[in-house]
Amino acid sequence: MHRLAPVLLARLGRRRPWAPVPRRGAAAASGEEELFVFPEYEPEPSGAAVAVTAAAATAAAAPRRERAPGRERPLVAAGRPDPSVPPSGVSCSGCGAELQCRDGAAPGFVPAEKYRSLSEGPAGAAGLRSAVCQRCWLLAHHGRVLGLQLPPEQHRRVVSAALRRPPRHGRGPLLLYLLDVLELPDPVLPQLPGLLGPDVPVAGLLVAGNKVDLLPADSPGHLGRLRQRVAAACAGAGLRGAPLVDVRLVSAKTGFGLEGLVSRLQRSWRCAGDVYLLGATNSGKSTLFNALLRSDYCKSRAPDVVDRATVSHWPGTTLNLLKFPIINPTCDRIFRRQERLREEATKTEDQLSSEEKKYLNHLKKQGYFVGRVGRTFQQQKSSPVVDFDPDMLSYSIDEDPRHSTKKHEEREEFTYNEVKDARWCFDTPGIVKENCVLNLLTEKEVKLVLPTQAIVPRTFILKPGMVLFLAALGRVDYLEGEKPAWFSVVASNLLPVHISNLSKADAIYEKHAGQELLKVPMGGEERMKEFPPLVPQDITLKGIGTTEAVADIKLSSAACEV
């Protein structure tokens, strides 16, 4: 495939370094209804978080203000807090934060009435064990993110403290670092040696490149070359030799490569110690955690006891540690697992059940590579017994129908023998990436920027004096060259690409940034006033042929142009 001209002088429009935008949020006033409600978006007034609270409290009495199209107001907690109730000591099953009803702007918030109904019910404090905080509930059911007041280094401190725990069972943990192949070169990987340090008792490191299902196959053997790039990135970050156990390519979403990853973990690590999932935000750690929870890597009863982690597009969903117990891969279990894998490898698509075919077709629409994660060790569940009482259905004309009281279903728990010597797999909070464009975007904009389905490359032939816009997030100016140049944009299919002449580029950006043509960011002129301007950087490229790309131009978590 033709790529670039022999000689190319380009100007890359990128953003100047920035700091993450603080997430504002405050508890609602005591007069609001204590339910999970979702106030409509309005522009956030400039000022402290107190001003946001006052605006939310007087919204019913004050006339509604006009807002710019696409501009969103950060969502704040709904329901009344109760500062007199102490923290529960129970973690949210979705993000790991401690459940509490004291502060609506803090992690783990549950409205006071809901909190009391769970903690004071028939199960007592155990009623909170399967509950999720309001933030996870909004993410899971409505795809809306709740603004929290968190220090920028909160996630890194949680990870650092977890890794510095004293070794359990006489051996340090294995680190499973999840790397987003769309983010190569990974911005967090070079920080990993500093995060570990000499006082971290790590026994090994296994690096997995995630989201390979989103990348198209440009030529035969592209997965091997991609694996070499991931290995080169590890070597460039100083991760080589004995600590680096292996480099794998997986898709936590479609299951591609996960059975091989489980086999590699069981073969090399067995059950020697705990395993920690590490990685940057939006690398797919929670998705991988949920996939391993439904695999042969966890104890057979773990899926019935441990709740799935909350997954969303928003960076930093996981706030604390989540865990499940690792199964001991004995010789008998490994043999039975290999038997199942060999049997499934001989299956054709026609031999699958209707549900398996439906799920497989769904995954094929999501990515280029699809795998299946099965389970060898699982307990047979007894069929539910229907408690039928005919007397409850019979009543005279003078009586009202009686409703049977719903029996409380007891939550399954691990026994003492199951966990006394168990090794655990931990999902950790994502490490926040610095100078990342996602830190400046709203919920709707993040959903457009982050690809969720197989990427279809878009190739454009530019002559000297032409400009390529990737939404309003960046631009590439082709200034000088002997021949036309080929630009292949590898980005979310929802991000628009606009081609223009250099003489009209500035006017187009001034007119359409924040509008429908360039789409991201949204909100018109008011939105663009707070957005950093494009900062040019001159680069010179010399082509190496018509069948190979000369360079990759990465636009801060938004796209890669080759």
Disulfide bonds with the S-S distance in Angstrom:
none
